[in-house]
Amino acid sequence: MKTTGLAALTALVLLAGCHGERRKAELPKDLPLLKARGVITAVTLNSSTSYFQYKMQPMGYEYDLIADFARRNGLRLEVKVAESVERSIEMLQAGEADVVAYPVPIDNERKQQLRFCGRERQSSLVVVQRNAAGDTVLTDVTQLIGREVYIKPNSRYRDRLENLNRELGGGIHIVEMKADTVSVEDLIGMVARGEIRYTVCEDDVARLNRTYYHNLNVDLAISFRQRAAWVVRRDCPLLATAIDLWAAGAPGNDSYRAAAKRYFELSKDELGSDEADSTSANTQTRTPKVPKMRPGMISPYDDLFKRYAKSLGWDWRLLASIAYFESRFRPGVVAWSGAKGLMGIMPSTARALGFRYDEMGDPEKNIRAGIECLRRFRNSFPGATEEERIKLTLASYNAGVGHINDAQRLARKYGHDPNVWTGNVAEYMRLKADPKYYTDSVCRFGYLRGRETYRYVDAVLERYQHYRELTEKEK
């Protein structure tokens, strides 16, 4: 029996070796050897819908799915990032990864070279338009005639728009933005704010952005649907089968539904109106409304803010301003990202600070954790003035200090001050949604929806000023 098993393993190794000199004996093989090794290496792309770091925690729709597959198969997950689909396939074929956890477009050539696996997706390009009162929502591509559609300079969407324009006999005005630093997400934001009428993007990007801007319509497709799926090497049939079975939905496997809800349904507009009810759209939990406060009070937790803000040397009203945007002062709330409680503490952050995640519903422990986070972030910026340290610390609290350090390095590279937020680091935070910048060699943490961090800092400081005026008026 042992001899037979050894012979089978030897044959497997020899078979794998027939696929070219560049794939040596150390090349990761099929599922049994991955399980023996205890690790699966996935390659994916940095983007809002696949993989990114947020508050120092890996996230993304594709990341959540491959992490679930790895966990269910007793494998530790390693993630590598490629700059393109073509590069991810090269890494897979060279043995640098075991699976491309990203929707690779299906075509006949790739079907000969790779094994497609997992749940097949179908995507198309869509028109992003406003769906607010007074707006006319386009429902047919012919209605684009005579209208301006805005795209990035050198956009990959131009070809499809030009083809559509020819098919319709002309009349669509394709407008390239002059600024080469504008991102697809910037354009979507401009549509939401009414600054432009239309732009186009992939439907998954559009659906994700609708969780930030609730006045968007993304239903009008302008292209045929493209089939796509994950891929493994041809010599990994067992891994492909395991992914297929997992994706088919074994009992208890609701990972696709959970990931879709997290990224494409739950609101992420933490800076939105405070008029939301107890099922506030950017939360996963139902929590009671905060009672109305007596004059001069900001929240039921003012005494805790006052006590712990002293250890940081901050005004307690600044701490309250952070808590407002993190939780609306609801101690049991859990955001789409997993951030919990008054100060929005992430699971990994709680563990790193010596707390259990389930303790983060306790207002005092949550505030203590938030204070320690703020202290560590503040100490990361010794070269900044106190005013700028506060801004850089707030940005770090929102996005994670790694992204702020990336923006500082970009600022320094392009001749700006890495110790000044406004007009300097803040501008490069916004640009971290643009591949030109987040793939720069000085960036270590990749993609970030940096405009939200930019807005967060301004919003917290504006509310802080409001709270100062409110409490001083009541003295």
C-alpha positions as CSV (number, residue, x, y, z in Angstrom):
1,M,0.0,0.0,0.0
2,K,2.8,2.4,0.9
3,T,4.6,1.6,-2.3
4,T,1.5,2.2,-4.4
5,G,0.9,5.6,-2.7
6,L,4.6,6.6,-3.3
7,A,4.3,5.6,-6.9
8,A,1.2,7.6,-7.4
9,L,2.7,10.7,-5.8
10,T,5.9,10.3,-7.9
11,A,3.8,10.0,-11.1
12,L,1.9,13.2,-10.1
13,V,5.2,15.1,-9.6
14,L,6.5,13.8,-13.0
15,L,3.3,14.7,-14.7
16,A,3.4,18.3,-13.4
17,G,7.1,18.5,-14.5
18,C,6.1,18.0,-18.1
19,H,4.6,21.5,-18.3
20,G,7.9,23.3,-18.9
21,E,11.3,24.0,-17.4
22,R,10.1,27.1,-15.7
23,R,7.9,25.1,-13.3
24,K,10.3,23.2,-11.0
25,A,9.7,20.7,-8.3
26,E,8.8,23.4,-5.8
27,L,5.7,24.3,-7.9
28,P,2.5,24.0,-5.7
29,K,0.4,21.1,-7.0
30,D,-3.2,20.0,-6.6
31,L,-5.4,20.1,-3.5
32,P,-3.9,17.1,-1.6
33,L,-0.5,18.7,-1.6
34,L,-1.9,22.1,-0.7
35,K,-3.6,20.5,2.3
36,A,-0.4,18.8,3.2
37,R,1.4,22.1,3.0
38,G,-1.5,23.8,4.9
39,V,-1.5,27.0,2.7
40,I,-3.3,28.2,-0.4
41,T,-1.9,31.2,-2.3
42,A,-4.4,33.3,-4.2
43,V,-3.5,36.1,-6.6
44,T,-6.0,38.9,-7.1
45,L,-6.2,42.5,-8.2
46,N,-6.4,45.6,-6.0
47,S,-9.8,47.3,-6.5
48,S,-12.9,48.3,-4.7
49,T,-14.7,45.1,-5.6
50,S,-11.9,42.5,-5.2
51,Y,-9.2,43.2,-2.6
52,F,-8.1,46.2,-0.5
53,Q,-6.9,47.1,3.0
54,Y,-9.3,49.0,5.2
55,K,-8.4,50.0,8.8
56,M,-5.4,47.6,8.4
57,Q,-7.7,44.7,7.7
58,P,-7.9,42.9,4.3
59,M,-11.3,43.2,2.6
60,G,-13.0,42.9,-0.7
61,Y,-15.7,40.7,-2.3
62,E,-13.2,38.3,-3.9
63,Y,-11.1,38.3,-0.8
64,D,-14.0,37.3,1.5
65,L,-14.9,34.5,-0.9
66,I,-11.4,32.9,-1.2
67,A,-10.9,33.4,2.6
68,D,-14.1,31.4,3.2
69,F,-13.0,28.7,0.9
70,A,-9.6,28.5,2.6
71,R,-11.1,28.4,6.0
72,R,-13.6,25.6,5.1
73,N,-10.7,23.5,3.7
74,G,-8.4,24.0,6.7
75,L,-6.0,26.1,4.7
76,R,-4.1,29.3,5.6
77,L,-4.6,32.0,3.0
78,E,-1.8,33.9,1.4
79,V,-2.7,36.8,-0.9
80,K,-0.6,38.2,-3.7
81,V,-1.6,41.2,-5.8
82,A,-1.1,41.5,-9.6
83,E,-1.4,44.7,-11.6
84,S,-3.6,43.1,-14.3
85,V,-5.5,39.9,-15.2
86,E,-2.8,38.9,-17.6
87,R,-0.1,39.2,-14.9
88,S,-2.2,37.2,-12.5
89,I,-2.4,34.4,-15.0
90,E,1.3,34.5,-15.6
91,M,1.8,34.2,-11.8
92,L,-0.5,31.3,-11.6
93,Q,1.2,29.4,-14.5
94,A,4.6,30.1,-13.0
95,G,3.6,28.5,-9.7
96,E,3.6,31.8,-7.7
97,A,-0.1,31.2,-6.9
98,D,-2.6,28.4,-6.8
99,V,-5.7,30.2,-7.8
100,V,-6.6,33.5,-9.4
101,A,-9.4,34.8,-7.1
102,Y,-10.7,37.3,-9.5
103,P,-13.3,37.1,-12.3
104,V,-11.2,36.2,-15.4
105,P,-13.1,36.7,-18.7
106,I,-13.9,33.3,-20.3
107,D,-12.8,32.7,-23.9
108,N,-11.8,29.7,-25.9
109,E,-8.1,30.3,-25.7
110,R,-8.1,30.5,-21.9
111,K,-10.3,27.5,-21.6
112,Q,-7.6,25.5,-23.3
113,Q,-4.9,26.8,-21.0
114,L,-6.7,27.0,-17.6
115,R,-9.4,25.5,-15.5
116,F,-12.3,27.9,-14.8
117,C,-14.0,27.2,-11.5
118,G,-16.3,28.5,-8.9
119,R,-19.5,30.4,-9.6
120,E,-19.6,32.0,-13.0
121,R,-20.3,35.8,-13.1
122,Q,-21.7,37.8,-15.9
123,S,-21.0,41.5,-16.1
124,S,-21.6,44.4,-18.4
125,L,-20.9,48.1,-18.8
126,V,-23.7,50.3,-17.4
127,V,-24.7,53.9,-17.5
128,V,-24.4,55.6,-14.1
129,Q,-27.1,58.3,-13.7
130,R,-29.0,60.1,-11.0
131,N,-32.3,58.7,-9.8
132,A,-33.4,61.7,-7.8
133,A,-36.7,63.7,-7.9
134,G,-36.7,65.8,-11.1
135,D,-34.2,63.6,-12.9
136,T,-35.1,61.8,-16.1
137,V,-33.9,58.2,-15.9
138,L,-32.7,56.8,-19.2
139,T,-34.1,53.3,-19.9
140,D,-32.9,52.6,-23.4
141,V,-29.5,53.2,-25.1
142,T,-31.1,55.3,-27.9
143,Q,-31.9,57.9,-25.3
144,L,-28.1,58.6,-25.0
145,I,-28.3,60.4,-28.4
146,G,-27.7,64.1,-27.9
147,R,-26.3,63.6,-24.4
148,E,-22.9,63.9,-22.9
149,V,-21.2,60.9,-21.3
150,Y,-18.1,61.6,-19.3
151,I,-15.1,59.3,-19.0
152,K,-11.5,59.3,-17.8
153,P,-8.8,60.3,-20.3
154,N,-7.6,57.2,-22.2
155,S,-10.5,55.2,-20.7
156,R,-10.9,51.6,-21.6
157,Y,-14.6,52.4,-21.9
158,R,-14.1,54.7,-24.9
159,D,-14.0,51.8,-27.5
160,R,-17.4,50.5,-26.3
161,L,-19.0,54.0,-26.3
162,E,-17.6,54.7,-29.8
163,N,-18.9,51.4,-31.1
164,L,-22.3,52.1,-29.6
165,N,-22.3,55.6,-31.1
166,R,-21.6,54.1,-34.6
167,E,-24.4,51.5,-34.1
168,L,-26.8,54.3,-33.2
169,G,-25.7,56.5,-36.2
170,G,-23.9,59.0,-34.0
171,G,-25.1,61.6,-31.6
172,I,-23.6,60.5,-28.3
173,H,-21.2,63.2,-27.0
174,I,-18.2,61.3,-25.4
175,V,-16.4,63.8,-23.1
176,E,-13.0,63.0,-21.8
177,M,-12.2,64.8,-18.5
178,K,-9.2,67.0,-18.8
179,A,-7.7,66.1,-15.4
180,D,-5.7,62.9,-15.7
181,T,-6.0,62.3,-12.0
182,V,-9.8,61.8,-12.1
183,S,-10.9,58.2,-11.2
184,V,-14.0,56.3,-12.2
185,E,-15.2,56.7,-8.6
186,D,-14.6,60.5,-8.9
187,L,-16.9,60.5,-11.9
188,I,-19.6,58.5,-10.2
189,G,-19.4,61.0,-7.3
190,M,-19.8,63.9,-9.7
191,V,-22.9,62.2,-11.2
192,A,-24.4,61.7,-7.6
193,R,-23.8,65.4,-6.8
194,G,-25.3,66.6,-10.1
195,E,-22.1,68.0,-11.5
196,I,-22.3,65.8,-14.6
197,R,-25.2,63.7,-15.9
198,Y,-23.7,60.4,-17.1
199,T,-20.7,58.2,-16.9
200,V,-20.1,54.5,-17.5
201,C,-18.4,51.6,-15.7
202,E,-18.7,47.9,-14.9
203,D,-21.9,47.0,-13.2
204,D,-20.2,45.6,-10.1
205,V,-18.4,48.8,-9.6
206,A,-21.6,50.7,-10.2
207,R,-23.5,48.6,-7.6
208,L,-20.8,49.0,-5.0
209,N,-20.8,52.8,-5.5
210,R,-24.6,52.9,-5.1
211,T,-24.0,51.8,-1.4
212,Y,-22.2,55.2,-1.0
213,Y,-24.6,57.3,-3.1
214,H,-28.2,56.3,-2.8
215,N,-29.5,58.5,-5.5
216,L,-27.9,56.6,-8.4
217,N,-29.5,54.4,-11.1
218,V,-27.2,51.8,-12.6
219,D,-29.8,49.6,-14.6
220,L,-29.0,50.6,-18.2
221,A,-26.5,48.3,-19.8
222,I,-24.6,49.3,-22.9
223,S,-22.7,46.1,-23.6
224,F,-23.3,42.3,-23.9
225,R,-22.7,40.4,-20.7
226,Q,-19.2,39.0,-20.3
227,R,-18.8,35.6,-18.6
228,A,-16.0,35.3,-16.0
229,A,-14.8,33.0,-13.2
230,W,-11.8,32.1,-11.1
231,V,-9.1,30.0,-12.6
232,V,-6.6,27.4,-11.5
233,R,-3.9,25.6,-13.6
234,R,-4.9,22.7,-15.9
235,D,-3.0,20.3,-13.7
236,C,-5.2,21.1,-10.6
237,P,-8.5,19.3,-11.3
238,L,-9.1,18.4,-7.6
239,L,-8.7,22.0,-6.6
240,A,-11.1,23.1,-9.3
241,T,-13.6,20.5,-8.2
242,A,-13.3,21.6,-4.6
243,I,-13.9,25.2,-5.5
244,D,-16.9,24.2,-7.7
245,L,-18.4,22.2,-4.8
246,W,-17.9,25.0,-2.3
247,A,-19.4,27.5,-4.7
248,A,-22.4,25.3,-5.4
249,G,-23.5,25.9,-1.9
250,A,-22.8,23.0,0.4
251,P,-25.1,23.0,3.5
252,G,-24.4,26.1,5.6
253,N,-22.3,27.8,2.9
254,D,-23.9,31.2,2.4
255,S,-20.6,32.9,1.7
256,Y,-21.6,34.3,-1.7
257,R,-24.8,35.8,-0.3
258,A,-23.0,37.2,2.7
259,A,-20.3,38.8,0.6
260,A,-22.8,40.2,-1.9
261,K,-24.7,41.8,0.9
262,R,-21.6,43.2,2.6
263,Y,-20.2,44.9,-0.5
264,F,-23.1,45.6,-2.8
265,E,-26.1,46.2,-0.5
266,L,-25.1,47.5,3.0
267,S,-24.7,51.3,2.9
268,K,-21.2,52.6,3.5
269,D,-22.1,56.3,3.7
270,E,-21.0,56.8,7.3
271,L,-21.1,60.6,6.8
272,G,-24.7,60.5,5.7
273,S,-27.7,62.0,7.5
274,D,-28.3,61.3,11.2
275,E,-32.0,61.0,10.4
276,A,-31.7,57.3,9.7
277,D,-33.7,55.1,12.0
278,S,-32.5,52.2,14.1
279,T,-31.8,50.1,11.0
280,S,-29.4,52.7,9.7
281,A,-28.4,51.6,6.3
282,N,-24.6,51.4,6.9
283,T,-25.1,49.0,9.8
284,Q,-25.8,45.3,10.1
285,T,-27.5,45.4,13.5
286,R,-30.7,46.8,14.8
287,T,-30.0,49.1,17.7
288,P,-32.1,51.5,19.8
289,K,-32.2,55.1,19.0
290,V,-30.2,57.5,21.2
291,P,-32.5,59.4,23.5
292,K,-32.7,63.2,23.2
293,M,-30.1,65.0,25.3
294,R,-30.5,67.7,27.8
295,P,-29.2,71.2,26.8
296,G,-25.4,71.2,26.9
297,M,-25.1,67.4,26.5
298,I,-23.9,65.7,23.3
299,S,-24.5,62.1,24.1
300,P,-25.2,59.7,27.0
301,Y,-21.5,59.0,27.1
302,D,-20.1,62.5,27.6
303,D,-18.7,61.6,31.0
304,L,-16.7,58.7,29.5
305,F,-15.4,61.0,26.7
306,K,-14.3,63.6,29.2
307,R,-12.5,61.0,31.4
308,Y,-10.6,59.3,28.6
309,A,-9.9,62.3,26.4
310,K,-7.7,63.7,29.1
311,S,-5.2,60.8,28.7
312,L,-4.8,61.7,25.1
313,G,-4.6,65.4,25.7
314,W,-7.6,66.0,23.3
315,D,-10.8,68.0,23.8
316,W,-13.5,65.5,24.7
317,R,-15.8,67.0,22.1
318,L,-13.4,65.9,19.4
319,L,-13.7,62.3,20.7
320,A,-17.5,62.7,20.7
321,S,-17.3,63.9,17.0
322,I,-15.5,60.7,16.0
323,A,-18.0,58.5,17.9
324,Y,-20.9,60.3,16.1
325,F,-19.6,59.3,12.7
326,E,-18.6,55.8,13.8
327,S,-21.8,54.8,15.5
328,R,-24.3,57.7,15.9
329,F,-23.7,57.0,19.6
330,R,-25.2,53.5,19.4
331,P,-22.9,51.2,21.5
332,G,-24.2,47.9,19.9
333,V,-23.9,48.9,16.3
334,V,-21.9,46.9,13.8
335,A,-20.9,48.5,10.5
336,W,-20.6,46.8,7.1
337,S,-16.9,46.5,7.7
338,G,-17.2,44.8,11.0
339,A,-16.3,47.9,13.0
340,K,-18.2,47.8,16.3
341,G,-19.5,50.0,19.0
342,L,-19.2,53.7,19.8
343,M,-15.7,54.2,18.3
344,G,-16.1,51.7,15.5
345,I,-13.4,49.1,16.6
346,M,-12.4,46.5,14.1
347,P,-12.1,42.8,15.2
348,S,-8.4,42.7,14.5
349,T,-7.9,46.0,16.3
350,A,-9.7,44.8,19.4
351,R,-7.4,41.7,19.5
352,A,-4.3,43.7,18.9
353,L,-5.2,45.9,21.9
354,G,-5.9,43.0,24.2
355,F,-9.7,43.1,24.0
356,R,-12.2,40.5,22.9
357,Y,-14.4,41.6,20.0
358,D,-17.5,40.8,21.9
359,E,-16.4,43.3,24.6
360,M,-16.6,46.1,22.1
361,G,-20.3,46.6,22.8
362,D,-19.4,47.8,26.2
363,P,-19.2,51.7,25.9
364,E,-16.3,52.1,28.3
365,K,-14.1,49.3,26.9
366,N,-14.8,50.5,23.4
367,I,-13.8,54.1,24.2
368,R,-10.6,52.8,25.9
369,A,-9.8,50.9,22.7
370,G,-10.5,53.9,20.6
371,I,-8.2,56.1,22.7
372,E,-5.4,53.6,22.4
373,C,-5.8,53.5,18.7
374,L,-5.7,57.3,18.4
375,R,-2.6,57.4,20.7
376,R,-0.7,55.0,18.5
377,F,-1.7,56.7,15.3
378,R,-0.8,60.2,16.7
379,N,2.7,58.9,17.6
380,S,3.2,57.9,13.9
381,F,3.5,61.6,12.9
382,P,6.3,63.2,15.0
383,G,7.2,65.7,12.3
384,A,3.8,67.3,12.1
385,T,2.5,70.3,14.1
386,E,-0.2,69.5,16.6
387,E,-2.9,70.8,14.3
388,E,-1.7,68.6,11.4
389,R,-1.2,65.6,13.7
390,I,-4.8,65.7,14.6
391,K,-5.8,65.6,11.0
392,L,-3.4,62.9,10.1
393,T,-4.5,60.9,13.1
394,L,-8.2,61.2,12.2
395,A,-7.3,60.1,8.7
396,S,-5.5,57.1,10.1
397,Y,-8.4,56.2,12.3
398,N,-10.7,56.1,9.3
399,A,-8.5,54.3,6.8
400,G,-5.5,52.8,8.7
401,V,-2.1,54.4,9.2
402,G,-0.6,52.3,6.3
403,H,-2.7,54.2,3.7
404,I,-1.7,57.5,5.3
405,N,1.9,56.6,5.1
406,D,1.4,55.7,1.4
407,A,-0.1,59.1,0.8
408,Q,2.8,60.8,2.7
409,R,5.3,58.9,0.5
410,L,3.4,60.0,-2.7
411,A,3.3,63.6,-1.4
412,R,7.1,63.6,-0.8
413,K,7.7,62.0,-4.2
414,Y,5.7,64.7,-6.1
415,G,7.1,67.6,-4.1
416,H,4.5,68.2,-1.5
417,D,4.7,68.3,2.3
418,P,4.2,64.8,3.9
419,N,3.5,66.4,7.3
420,V,0.7,68.6,6.2
421,W,-2.8,67.2,5.5
422,T,-4.8,69.9,3.7
423,G,-3.6,70.4,0.1
424,N,-0.8,67.9,0.5
425,V,-1.3,64.4,2.0
426,A,-5.1,64.8,1.6
427,E,-4.7,65.1,-2.2
428,Y,-2.8,61.9,-2.4
429,M,-5.3,60.1,-0.2
430,R,-7.9,61.0,-2.8
431,L,-5.6,59.7,-5.6
432,K,-5.2,56.3,-4.0
433,A,-8.3,55.2,-5.9
434,D,-6.4,55.7,-9.1
435,P,-4.3,52.8,-10.4
436,K,-1.6,55.3,-11.6
437,Y,-1.0,56.1,-7.9
438,Y,-1.9,53.1,-5.9
439,T,0.3,50.9,-8.0
440,D,3.2,53.3,-7.6
441,S,6.3,51.6,-6.1
442,V,6.1,53.9,-3.0
443,C,2.6,52.6,-2.2
444,R,2.6,49.5,0.0
445,F,-1.1,49.2,0.8
446,G,-2.6,49.5,-2.6
447,Y,-6.1,50.7,-3.4
448,L,-8.2,52.9,-1.1
449,R,-11.4,54.8,-1.6
450,G,-9.4,57.8,-0.3
451,R,-12.1,60.4,-1.1
452,E,-14.1,59.0,1.9
453,T,-11.2,59.6,4.2
454,Y,-10.8,63.1,2.8
455,R,-14.4,63.7,3.6
456,Y,-14.2,62.0,7.0
457,V,-11.5,64.3,8.3
458,D,-13.4,67.4,7.2
459,A,-16.7,66.1,8.6
460,V,-15.3,65.2,12.1
461,L,-13.6,68.6,12.4
462,E,-16.7,70.4,11.3
463,R,-18.8,68.5,13.8
464,Y,-16.2,69.2,16.5
465,Q,-16.6,72.9,15.9
466,H,-20.4,72.5,16.1
467,Y,-20.1,70.7,19.4
468,R,-17.9,73.3,20.8
469,E,-20.4,76.0,20.0
470,L,-23.2,73.9,21.3
471,T,-21.7,73.2,24.7
472,E,-20.2,76.7,25.2
473,K,-23.6,78.3,24.4
474,E,-25.1,76.2,27.2
475,K,-22.6,77.2,29.8
